[in-house]
Amino acid sequence: MADASSANDLALIKEALEGITQSLLVIDDALNILYANSGFIALFSLPPELVERGRPVEDLHRYLALRGEYGPGDPEAHVAFRQRPLHERSSYRLDRKRACGTYIEIAGSPLPSGGYVFTFTDVTERRLAQQHLEQQVANRTESLSAANLELSRLADLDPLLGIFNRRKFYQLATLARQRRASDDVPLSLLMVDVDHFKSINDRYGHSAGDMALKTVAAALVAGLRQDDVVARYGGEEFVVLLPNGRLANARAVAEKLRRRVAATTIVLGSLSLHVTVSIGLAVWSDPSQPLDSVLGDADEALYHAKQSGRDCVFVAPSAEGLFLPEDRLS
Ligand SMILES: Nc1nc2c(ncn2[C@@H]2O[C@H](COP(=O)(O)OP(=O)(O)OP(=O)(O)O)[C@@H](O)[C@H]2O)c(=O)[nH]1
């Protein structure tokens, strides 16, 4: 009676193992096959005799290795690699991409009575969904950082003129002064203001004024070097930082800019006009002097340039005495 019930139980268990979605392989403590469900045979398209009870699992590994299931390389090395954890009686779980392109998850656990049970689960759909998600996240991250980059670029620029704004100028000028704190080369600062700009707006309209500002900005940029910094200080006023500290050079650059603007034609439809600029020049020789104070010096010099009739360069009195004799003469 007891035997019949055990046989029934065994049949039931076998039936259950055939019905599960996972593929199953059981081996004994001598590493010979005890049982493989039909899911296992189907998963690897095996000849059934290869998984007959008592067959060494090593034969199965060798068969699969020779068939290319484990990828390129020495088949015996693949066999040894798979037999090792069985000898060590360690449990493991791994995901493997099969030669046919699908993914399986393999879990191996030693049984208390000796031997091993292995389950094989096709995780292709899960893996592909995960890869798809990862790709989406990567794409999203890429476009987000591109957008962030563009945002911070735009935050640095004046929207009308496309040159640096005052905030960015403060940043760059402060950085330039810090970088040169150790050498005693002064930086030069130009405050550039369009003369009688209000009259352009009044006579030709605000958009003509905008066009004039764009033309002046372009002329300034074209007249400067790569490491000079030009920014819109506000309204019709620009500020320029020249890393070269010699007054003679700075004054020459300021004069060049003044002439360049005066020679530039502003085209407004059928109309063309010219503007001039007044320039105040100050130097930033003492790294501990606040930038605002240097800007104040340049602004004061600009005021004098305006007072002197405009379309000219005026050097701030604070710059006097800071330079070599030939600088003062220029
Ligand atoms: N079109 C235009 N006009 C601007 C812009 N920003 C400031 N302005 C104008 O620039 C003019 C500046 O005028 P003022 O400060 O009197 O100076 P100015 O007419 O250039 O005279 P001086 O500086 O003394 O030679 C004002 O009319 C502002 O409205 C701008 O972005 N576009």
The ligand as an ORCA input file, in Angstrom:
! r2SCAN-3c Opt
* xyz 0 1
  N      17.570     99.550    -30.113
  C      18.046     99.387    -28.893
  N      18.275    100.447    -28.108
  C      18.773    100.251    -26.894
  C      19.061     98.954    -26.406
  N      19.554     99.085    -25.145
  C      19.584    100.399    -24.861
  N      19.115    101.124    -25.912
  C      18.978    102.579    -26.036
  O      20.260    103.182    -26.065
  C      20.069    104.547    -25.755
  C      21.223    105.048    -24.956
  O      21.066    106.423    -24.862
  P      21.977    107.362    -23.963
  O      22.342    106.622    -22.711
  O      21.295    108.675    -23.832
  O      23.302    107.531    -24.732
  P      23.642    108.003    -26.195
  O      22.431    108.457    -26.937
  O      24.405    106.902    -26.843
  O      24.528    109.233    -25.938
  P      26.050    109.262    -25.513
  O      26.356    107.924    -24.848
  O      26.142    110.369    -24.576
  O      26.848    109.441    -26.734
  C      18.730    104.663    -25.037
  O      17.815    105.326    -25.871
  C      18.278    103.204    -24.874
  O      16.883    103.054    -24.970
  C      18.776     97.847    -27.261
  O      18.986     96.659    -26.936
  N      18.274     98.103    -28.502
*
